Amino acid sequence: MSSRVILNLVNNTNGDVTCTDISCKTWNNLEVGQVVKSGSSISFNADTNDRLFLTWKNKEAGAVFYMAMTCPKKSTNSACGYDTLSGLQTYKKHGTPATFTFNLGEENNADWTNGDSNHNNNVPYGSC
């Protein structure tokens, strides 16, 4: 199966972040416990068209970042960062794979259903 979702995660925080929760579906190359060093970036991919939820923690800063994303077969791509500094960048609402970039430590530029603006829309975390 080919990738439906690509997550580009950029850690712009002052400390490493660790994935502490994956809800609803699995990723091809991401597991709980994955660490992304401060100042680095990494990409992950998933084959599902269902919703994906992730939690990242930065122990040094005491910060937690929650995110959701999806590339459904019969509606538009969507993603959200649940806190202001999840750093969701603008994204294309159509096309496969859906590519979502989160610059942790920066403000969100998009939200759920709004690929090019942020109105603080989201879905309940873990709502598969």
Secondary structure, DSSP 8 states (H G I E B T S, - for coil): ---SEEEEEEE-SSS-EEEEEEESS--SS--TT-EE-TT-EEEEEE--SS-EEEEEEETTTTEEEEEEEE--SSS--EEEESSGGG-B----SSSSSEEEEEEETS--S-BTTBTT--------TT--
